Amino acid sequence: MSSGFHYRLAQHSDLPAIVAIYNSTIASRQVTADTEEITVASRENWFADHTPERRPLWVSEENGKITGWLSFSNFYGRPAYSGTAELSIYLHEDARGHGLGKKFLQLAIEHAPTIQVHTLLGFIFGHNQPSLELFKRFGFETWANMPRVANLDGIERDLLILGKRIA
């Protein structure tokens, strides 16, 4: 990773900042299907599911402030899919558009084989052009198009599943 990119495994004390970053994306209706803010308490089990050896959760930091996070999550929750992980990248609004998403995605691709992940997925709304372009820049391809499966404020939205085989 290039200098200036400081990341580490998330600690429980980071959870409020992780949730705040996530919540900051809800209003845009571009990144998440949640339509109302979530609570720290509602993310406790999610946080506990992210173990460094199988499904890490990393945060980036600058001057002691959490600027973004990257998580590997289970896909479909059955043992036969253990080599596949869904990636989530969320950035603080002040950190967007400065290359942090690229650094996180490169980190995920490089790290995946060390946790026995051979396939990476991104679940991205069809109208989220910045995220679609980011993933495609790293060789992800559209593996599924699920038309009009989300309803955001009365507007039906497509969900694309982008995938990349690592090994």
C-alpha positions in Angstrom: 0.0 0.0 0.0 1.1 3.5 -0.7 2.3 5.8 2.1 -0.4 7.8 3.7 -2.8 4.9 3.8 -3.0 3.8 7.4 -5.4 0.9 8.2 -5.8 -1.5 11.0 -8.2 -4.1 12.3 -11.2 -2.5 13.7 -11.6 -2.5 17.5 -14.9 -2.5 19.3 -14.3 1.1 20.3 -14.4 2.0 16.6 -18.0 0.7 16.2 -19.6 4.2 16.8 -17.5 5.7 14.1 -18.2 2.8 11.7 -21.9 3.2 12.3 -21.7 7.0 11.8 -19.9 6.6 8.5 -22.5 4.0 7.4 -25.4 6.2 8.5 -23.9 9.2 6.5 -24.6 7.3 3.3 -28.2 6.5 3.9 -29.7 9.8 2.7 -28.1 9.6 -0.7 -30.1 6.4 -1.5 -27.1 5.4 -3.6 -25.1 3.1 -1.3 -27.3 1.1 1.0 -30.8 -0.3 1.1 -31.3 0.9 4.6 -33.7 3.9 4.6 -33.3 4.9 8.3 -30.2 5.2 10.5 -29.0 2.1 12.3 -27.8 2.0 15.9 -24.5 0.8 17.3 -26.4 -1.8 19.3 -27.9 -3.2 16.1 -24.4 -3.8 14.7 -23.0 -5.7 17.7 -23.5 -9.1 16.2 -22.3 -8.0 12.8 -19.1 -6.6 14.4 -18.6 -9.9 16.3 -18.9 -11.9 13.0 -15.8 -10.1 11.6 -12.9 -12.1 12.8 -9.4 -11.3 11.5 -8.6 -14.8 10.4 -11.8 -15.3 8.2 -13.8 -12.1 7.7 -11.7 -9.1 8.7 -13.1 -5.6 9.3 -10.5 -2.8 8.8 -10.7 0.9 9.4 -8.5 3.6 7.9 -7.3 6.4 10.1 -5.9 9.8 9.6 -4.9 12.0 12.5 -6.7 9.7 14.9 -10.0 10.0 13.0 -11.7 7.0 11.3 -11.9 7.9 7.6 -13.5 4.7 6.3 -13.9 0.9 6.6 -13.7 -2.3 4.6 -15.3 -5.5 5.6 -15.3 -9.1 4.2 -18.7 -10.7 4.9 -20.0 -14.2 4.4 -21.9 -14.8 1.2 -25.1 -16.8 1.7 -24.0 -18.3 5.0 -23.5 -21.9 4.0 -20.3 -23.8 4.2 -19.9 -24.5 0.5 -19.6 -20.7 -0.1 -16.8 -20.2 2.5 -14.4 -19.2 -0.2 -16.6 -16.4 -1.4 -16.9 -13.1 0.4 -18.9 -9.9 0.0 -16.9 -6.7 0.2 -18.3 -3.5 1.7 -16.4 -0.2 1.6 -17.8 2.9 3.3 -16.0 6.2 3.5 -16.4 9.3 5.6 -17.8 12.0 3.5 -14.6 14.1 3.8 -12.6 11.1 2.5 -14.6 10.4 -0.6 -13.1 11.0 -4.0 -9.5 11.0 -2.8 -8.5 7.4 -3.7 -9.3 5.7 -0.4 -11.8 3.3 -2.0 -9.1 2.2 -4.5 -6.6 1.5 -1.6 -9.2 -0.5 0.3 -10.2 -2.5 -2.8 -6.5 -3.3 -3.6 -6.0 -4.3 0.0 -9.0 -6.7 -0.2 -7.8 -8.3 -3.4 -4.3 -8.8 -2.0 -5.5 -10.1 1.3 -8.2 -12.5 0.1 -6.0 -15.5 -0.5 -4.6 -15.3 3.0 -8.0 -16.0 4.4 -8.9 -18.7 1.9 -11.1 -16.5 -0.2 -11.0 -17.1 -3.9 -14.0 -15.1 -5.0 -14.9 -11.5 -4.1 -18.3 -9.9 -4.6 -19.7 -6.4 -4.5 -23.4 -5.8 -4.3 -23.9 -2.3 -5.9 -26.9 -0.4 -6.9 -27.1 0.1 -10.7 -27.3 3.9 -10.2 -24.1 4.0 -8.1 -21.7 4.9 -10.9 -18.7 5.8 -8.7 -18.7 2.3 -7.0 -19.4 0.5 -10.2 -16.5 2.2 -11.9 -14.2 1.5 -9.0 -14.9 -2.2 -8.9 -14.7 -2.5 -12.7 -11.4 -0.7 -12.7 -10.1 -3.6 -10.6 -11.4 -6.2 -13.0 -14.7 -7.0 -11.4 -17.4 -8.0 -13.9 -21.1 -7.9 -13.7 -22.2 -11.4 -12.7 -25.9 -10.6 -12.0 -28.4 -7.9 -12.6 -31.4 -7.9 -10.4 -33.8 -5.4 -11.9 -35.9 -3.2 -9.7 -35.4 -5.3 -6.5 -35.1 -2.3 -4.2 -37.6 0.5 -3.6 -36.0 3.7 -2.4 -38.5 6.4 -1.7 -40.9 5.0 -4.4 -38.2 4.6 -7.0 -37.4 1.0 -8.0 -33.6 0.4 -8.2 -31.5 -2.4 -9.7 -28.9 -4.3 -7.7 -25.8 -5.5 -9.6 -23.6 -8.2 -8.2 -20.0 -7.7 -9.4 -17.6 -10.5 -9.0 -13.9 -11.3 -9.3 -12.1 -14.6 -9.1 -8.8 -14.2 -7.2 -7.4 -17.7 -7.4 
